[in-house]
Amino acid sequence: MEDSGFLRDAAECLHRLNRNEEALKFLARAKERESENPFVLGLESRILEDIGKLDAAYDSAELAAARDPLNERLHNRLGVIRVKQGRPHLAISHFQKAIELDPDQFSPGNLGTDGTFPSFCLTQATKGNCLGGNRGPAFGPPSLRVAEQAHRSTDDRGGAG
């Protein structure tokens, strides 16, 4: 029987070489042995996201986060995928959870390019949906800048944000 650790490592190496289809084959074999492993599911999510299969990437990340609920990277990935899907409003709770789990993500470097807190987050904070809540805006992680950019691009296309 193949060692699942070897299969995971091989998949990680193949992914780093951008040989994603091959990496997914190794992960499929690893999942036959450890279908509940959050690392395997998280790596699968990263690969699927990289190749543009965002719905499947979200599903894998969601399963991984359910199995490793204290992993802030998995919650952040869920938010990033939602933004890439054009659903930044669904990303906020994922980013909030990631920040709750790892507050060290906060830094002044996450200010908007004009030196202000991203307007998307300010808007959400006033609605009680973002980090600041009633306490006022707080510095957010890079993921919130991604959410703001997606929000702006949706507005630029005339869509709902």
N, C-alpha and C positions, 0 to 999 in steps of 0.2 A: 504494500500500500504506500502511496506517495505521502510524503510529509507535507502537511498543510502549511507549515512555516516556510518551507522551500517554495511552495507554489505562490504564497503571498509575496515573498521576496523577489521571485522571478517576475511577477506581475508588476511590482513597483519599479524594478529596473527597466522592464520593457516600456512602461509608461514614461519614464524619464527619457527614454530614447525616442519617444513619440511613436512607438509601435503599439498603438492602442488596441487594435483588433486582436493582436497576439496576446496582449496583456489581459484582455477580457476573457480569452480562452483559458488562461491560467487561473483567473479568478473564478470562472465557472467550475473548474475542477476543485479549487479550494472551497468553494461554497458547498460542494457535494460532501465535504468532510466537516465543515464548520459553517453552516448556513446562518448561525446567529452571531458570528464574529463581527463586531462593529468596525474593526480595521478593514476587513475585506469589503464590507458594504460601503464604507467611506471611500476607499480607493476606487471601487466600482463607480461610485457617484462622481468622483473627480474625473474619471476617464469618460464617462458618459456625458458629463458637462462639456469636456474639451471637444468632443466630437459632435456637439450640438443636440444631443438627445436629452433635452432639458426635463421633460416629464419623467423619463426613466431615471435621470440623475436625481431628481427631487425624491422620487419613491425610494431609491436606495439610501439617500441621506436621511430620510425620515425613519426608515427602519434602523439605520445605524444609531441615530439619536435616541430612538426608543430603547435600544440595548445599552447605550452609554450616555445616559441623560445629563451627566456632568461634564461632558466634553464640549467646551465652548466652540471649538472649531466646527463641529458638526452643525450646531445651531447657526453659526455664521454662514456656513455653506448653504444651509436652507434659505437664509435671507438673500444671499447672492444669487442663487438660482431663481428665486422669485423675481428679483429685479431683472435678471436676464430674460425671464419669461414675459416681461412687460407688466408685472404686477407688484410694483413697489409698495403699494398699500398692504399687501400680504406679507411683505418682508419685515416690517417693523417689529412684530412680536418676536420673530426669530433673532433679530439683532438685539432686542432688549434682553432676551434670555442669554445670549452670548456675553453681553456686557455684564449682566448680573453675575454670571459665572466667572468672568475674568475682567474685573474693573480696571486692570492695568492697561487695557486697550485704549483708555482715555488719554488724550494728549493734546496740547495746544496746536500741534501740527495738523490737526484735523479741522482747523478753521477753513472757511471758504477761501477761495483765491483772492477775494477782495478784503480779507482780514476779518470777515464776520462769520458767525456760525451759519452753516448751510440753511437757506431759507426753507427747504423742505422739512428739515428737522424742527425749525422754529414753528412752522405751521402745525406740525404734528404735536409739538410740545404744548401749544396753546389749546389743542383739543384733548390733551391728556394722553396722547398716544405714543409719545416719544420719551426720550430720556429725562428731559427737564421736568415734565409734569407741572405741578404747582410750585416747584422749587426754582423754576426758571431754567433756561437752557444750560445744558452741560456739554462739555466736549465729547464728541462721539467717535466711534471707530471709523477707519477708512470705509467700511461697508456702508455707513450712512452717507458718505459722499457719493458712493456708487448709486445708492437709492435716490439721492437728490438729482444726480445727473440723469437717471432714467426718468424721474418725474419731470424734469425740465424737457427732455427730448419728447416725452409723451405730450406735454403741453405744446411744444413746437409743432407737432404733427396735428394738433387740433383735437387730441384725444382727451379722455377723462384722466385725471391724475389722482 
